[in-house]
Amino acid sequence: MGCTKEYWGLEFSPEEIARCKADKGLLSLELELSRLCNLRCIYCYASSGQALADELSLSEISTVIDQAADLGAKKIIILGGGEPLLYPHLLTVIDYIRSRHLAVDLFTNATLINPAMAEALYQRQVAISMKMNSRRPEVQDALAAKPGTFQAIAAGLSALQAAGYPDDNHTLGIETIICGHNYEELPDLWRWARRRNIIPYFEVLTSQGRALAHDDLEVAPAALKRLFEELAAIDYREFGHSWTPRPPLAGSHCARHEYSCTITAIGDVQPCPGVSIATGNIRHAPLAEILHSSHVIKELRNIRQTIKGQCGQCRHGDFCYGCRGNAFQVTGDHLAADPTCWLK
C-alpha cells in the first residue's frame, strides 16, 4: 500500500456503517464464550480465570448468532474474555457461524493451539488475533502471570504458520497492550510483525479489571505520543503505510460503537468490553429490542454528535472519538473526552 493514501485498515466502509446505523442493525458482534482462562494476565479487562456461574449454553449462543445475522452482521468476533480454546464447543460454534455465511475473528492467547487445531481453524477460514506482548520471555511470562507462556505462544504461532497463516484469505494478527513493561521494545516488535505479514494491533490499556492493581502498567500520554509517532514513522519509511498518530489503536482507530456490540458470557449486552454497561440481557429480551431501546447504545451510535469535552472539539473528530472504554472507566461517563489522549 503506497504512502499517498492514509492507511487505516477499517473493517467496513463508511457507506456500510451509515446503512447499519439507519437500520439500527449490526455489522459485527463481539461474543464471549466463557471467562475460563489458563492465564492470569495482570492487565486482563475481565479478570478472567474461572468460568462464571450460569454462562450461556451452546443453544443460547446459537440463538445470539442467529439474531446477529438477522440484524445484518457480517462477522462474529469471538473474544478472549477468557480463553476460547478452553471452551469445549469452539469448533461447533465456528461451524455454526460459518453456516450463517458470517466471517469469524478469533482472539486467543495461542498457548493451546496445536497443529491439529491450527489446521482446523485454517480450514474454516478463521482470522486469528493472538496475544503477543513481548519477544522477551521474562516480560511475556510476567504479564501473563504464568511461567512458560512465551514458549507456549511461540509454539502456537509455529503451528499457525505451518498450517498456512497468514495468507490472502487467512489474516493473522498480534494483540499487544502498550504498558510500562514492554514500552521500549514495541518499535522492534512492530517491525517483527510487519516483516512477517502479521498485523500488529497495538492498543492503549484500559483502566479496568486486574490492571487497576498494577500501577506500573500505566504509560503517560506524552510517552504514548512519542511511541505512536515512532511507529507511524517506521510504517511510513519502511513499509509504505501512512497514518496520523492518535490513540487508542496504532495505525487504526476504533469505530465499533457505531455498528457493533458485545455479548458477555452470561448474556449481558454491552457497547464494548471497555464500556461495561449492561444495556440488557439476551435471556430477557431479543437483541434487536435491546439495541433499539438502549439510550446508551443510541448515544454511542451517534458519538460524533454526542461526545463531550475536548474530544467533541477535536480536529480529528471525523475519524476518531478516542477510547470510549477508558473514558468510561476513568470518568464514569461513556461520552467523556478520552483521558489518555495527548492531543488535548
KELUMNU-298207 format. One line per 5 residues: number of its first residue (from 1); their letters; for each residue x, y, z of C-alpha. Coordinates in pm, whole numbers, plus 50000, padded with zeros to 5 digits. Each point is the difference from the previous one (the first is absolute). Layout:
N
NUM> A> X,Y,Z; ...
END
This chain:
344
1> MGCTK> 50000,50000,50000; 50150,50332,49896; 50059,50303,50214; 49768,50225,49799; 49690,49870,50179
6> EYWGL> 49958,49997,50375; 49992,49646,50134; 49736,49903,50251; 49910,49635,49952; 49629,50067,50053
11> EFSPE> 49773,49697,50026; 49704,50158,49820; 49944,50286,49759; 49842,50331,50108; 49702,49911,49781
16> EIARC> 49950,49666,50176; 50024,50166,50340; 49748,50269,49901; 49751,49737,49881; 50049,49799,50317
21> KADKG> 49928,50302,50218; 49693,50092,49796; 49868,49643,50029; 50092,49972,50370; 50180,49681,49911
26> LLSLE> 50342,49845,50039; 50304,49945,49784; 50188,49798,50259; 49939,49842,50337; 50255,49938,50274
31> LELSR> 49925,49677,50184; 50142,49857,50320; 49967,49624,50036; 50131,49967,50356; 50218,50178,50255
36> LCNLR> 50200,49679,50053; 50368,50066,49931; 50332,49821,50048; 50189,50327,50056; 49961,50277,50257
41> CIYCY> 50120,50300,49800; 50061,50290,50233; 49828,50244,49763; 49692,49787,49914; 49691,50218,49959
46> ASSGQ> 49773,49715,50114; 50218,49862,50283; 49951,49666,49827; 50088,49668,50154; 49702,49803,50121
51> ALADE> 49681,49952,49802; 49709,50213,50116; 49691,49844,50151; 49727,49929,49746; 50192,50082,49681
56> LSLSE> 49813,49984,49670; 49918,49655,49869; 50094,49888,49651; 49636,50038,49899; 49989,50357,50132
61> ISTVI> 50322,50084,49817; 49850,49868,49676; 49693,50217,50057; 50222,50307,50050; 50176,49925,49671
66> DQAAD> 49665,49967,49823; 49881,50332,50138; 50322,50172,49899; 49974,49860,49647; 49638,50117,49977
71> LGAKK> 50116,50350,50100; 50243,50007,49708; 50323,49894,50169; 50276,49889,49766; 50246,49886,50264
76> IIILG> 50005,49839,50344; 50303,50084,50214; 50068,49734,50261; 50162,50192,50283; 50275,49891,50231
81> GGEPL> 49804,50104,50308; 50114,49658,50117; 50192,49764,49772; 49769,49879,49719; 50204,49683,49941
86> LYPHL> 49897,49880,50346; 49636,50013,49892; 49910,49640,49909; 49770,50091,49710; 50220,50262,49831
91> LTVID> 50013,49832,49658; 49626,49930,50017; 49938,50371,50059; 50234,50095,49716; 49830,49754,49766
96> YIRSR> 49661,50146,50089; 50123,50354,49936; 50137,49893,49662; 49669,49823,49919; 49834,50342,50032
101> HLAVD> 50252,50131,49742; 50174,50224,50255; 50372,50059,50038; 50172,49897,50323; 50272,50186,50191
106> LFTNA> 50154,49815,50292; 50192,50167,50284; 50218,49748,50181; 50306,49990,50221; 50125,49729,49757
111> TLINP> 50152,49787,50277; 49764,49710,49925; 50029,50001,49621; 50151,49674,49879; 50047,49888,49635
116> AMAEA> 49657,49833,49986; 49818,50307,50133; 50199,50232,49773; 49897,49792,49700; 49636,49994,50113
121> LYQRQ> 49996,50379,50032; 50171,50044,49665; 49749,49773,49823; 49717,50208,50145; 50163,50328,49883
126> VAISM> 50014,50142,50349; 50190,50327,50041; 50230,49977,50303; 50109,50269,50243; 50246,49849,50245
131> KMNSR> 50152,50137,50316; 50357,50125,49970; 50108,50271,50239; 50373,49942,49987; 50276,49811,49821
136> RPEVQ> 50177,49968,50333; 49896,49685,50193; 50030,50161,50343; 49777,50293,49902; 49734,49791,49825
141> DALAA> 49989,49753,50289; 49976,50279,50257; 49709,50166,49820; 49820,49666,49969; 50085,49910,50361
146> KPGTF> 50097,49649,49891; 50348,49859,49931; 50040,49842,49658; 49743,50222,49830; 50253,50139,49753
151> QAIAA> 50099,49651,49884; 49636,49890,49974; 49914,50305,49788; 50300,49932,49776; 49884,49641,49951
156> GLSAL> 49649,50121,49916; 50136,50247,49748; 50214,49729,49837; 49695,49776,49967; 49799,50279,49839
161> QAAGY> 50280,50078,49755; 50040,49633,49912; 49626,49984,49927; 50035,50290,49754; 49945,50317,50201
166> PDDNH> 50017,50276,49891; 49889,50014,49637; 49754,50196,49789; 49699,49818,50150; 50130,49936,50352
171> TLGIE> 50109,50306,50194; 50221,49970,50303; 50049,50278,50250; 50169,50052,50334; 49809,50174,50277
176> TIICG> 50238,50210,50207; 49923,50223,50296; 50221,50306,50042; 50134,50005,50355; 50301,50087,50208
181> HNYEE> 50134,49645,49979; 50037,49989,49620; 50011,50368,49900; 50365,50012,49888; 49980,49693,49776
186> LPDLW> 49677,50082,49816; 50160,50159,49690; 50201,49682,49942; 49693,49784,50062; 49810,50208,49742
191> RWARR> 50274,49938,49743; 50011,49631,50089; 49627,49966,49925; 49996,50208,49681; 50291,49803,49852
196> RNIIP> 49799,49679,50041; 49674,50143,49861; 49853,49981,50350; 49767,50288,50089; 50114,50185,50313
201> YFEVL> 49708,50102,50220; 50168,50226,50256; 49750,50161,50235; 49986,50225,50303; 49916,49811,50318
206> TSQGR> 49660,50062,50157; 49983,50071,50373; 49789,49705,50109; 50020,49645,50127; 50337,49886,50132
211> ALAHD> 50175,50306,49855; 49862,50205,50288; 50231,49813,50239; 50314,50061,49793; 50101,50365,49982
216> DLEVA> 50325,49908,49823; 49802,49914,49687; 49903,50363,49939; 50162,50200,49721; 49959,50378,50011
221> PAALK> 49835,50179,49706; 50326,50173,49904; 50177,49664,49977; 49710,49857,49799; 50037,50292,49760
226> RLFEE> 50371,49929,49950; 49933,49632,49937; 49717,50056,49753; 50208,50253,49809; 50293,49758,49981
231> LAAID> 49775,49715,49881; 49847,50228,49736; 50348,50100,49880; 50108,49635,49981; 49686,49910,49806
236> YREFG> 50051,50286,49754; 50373,49956,49938; 50027,49622,50009; 49660,49860,49900; 49824,50267,49793
241> HSWTP> 49710,50063,50237; 49894,50354,50087; 49784,50078,50302; 49953,50279,50251; 50112,49912,50353
246> RPPLA> 49711,50009,50247; 49866,49760,50264; 49881,49744,50083; 50115,49768,49714; 50328,50042,49815
251> GSHCA> 49941,50019,49625; 49624,49971,50030; 49711,50135,50202; 49699,49869,50183; 49657,50049,49843
256> RHEYS> 49836,49692,50150; 49733,50188,50195; 49834,50112,49678; 49930,49647,49879; 50083,49736,50264
261> CTITA> 49936,49887,50355; 50130,49742,50246; 49818,49701,50145; 50160,49880,50323; 50025,49638,50108
266> IGDVQ> 49683,50042,50210; 49802,50176,49726; 50035,50366,50095; 50001,50239,49704; 50273,50265,50031
271> PCPGV> 50119,50268,49756; 50351,49848,50021; 50218,49825,50260; 50125,50339,50125; 49660,50164,50026
276> SIATG> 49880,49735,50242; 49643,50123,50028; 49742,49723,49979; 49732,50144,49771; 49794,49680,50017
281> NIRHA> 50034,49624,49995; 49921,49770,49709; 49831,49758,50240; 49740,50264,50078; 49949,50181,49669
286> PLAEI> 50094,49957,49632; 50324,50165,49893; 49818,50227,49754; 49773,50130,50276; 50297,50073,50226
291> LHSSH> 50190,50184,49728; 49695,50204,49903; 49900,50098,50355; 50331,50068,50174; 50080,50370,50038
296> VIKEL> 50368,49912,50053; 50014,49815,49668; 49820,50288,49829; 50245,50255,50140; 50299,49796,49887
301> RNIRQ> 49851,49933,49656; 49995,50379,49963; 50330,50059,50180; 50119,50265,49753; 49714,50223,50119
306> TIKGQ> 49973,49892,50365; 50365,49989,50109; 50096,50251,50268; 50292,50219,50098; 50310,50047,49792
311> CGQCR> 49933,49685,49797; 49689,50174,49869; 50210,50291,49875; 50291,49799,49860; 50111,50054,49640
316> HGDFC> 50017,49621,49961; 49636,49952,50097; 49896,49871,49659; 50233,49702,50041; 50052,49955,50372
321> YGCRG> 49809,50010,50325; 50272,49870,50229; 49954,49697,50222; 49650,49985,50139; 50113,49727,50239
326> NAFQV> 50262,50218,50165; 49763,50295,50007; 49741,49790,50184; 50238,49817,50233; 50182,50318,50109
331> TGDHL> 49713,50252,50010; 49687,49786,50023; 49865,50172,49686; 50006,49811,49669; 49973,50331,49812
336> AADPT> 50285,50179,50180; 50327,50103,49835; 50260,49723,49989; 50230,50068,50299; 50292,49813,49836
341> CWLK> 50006,50218,49687; 50300,50229,49965; 49835,50222,49734; 49805,50192,50264
END
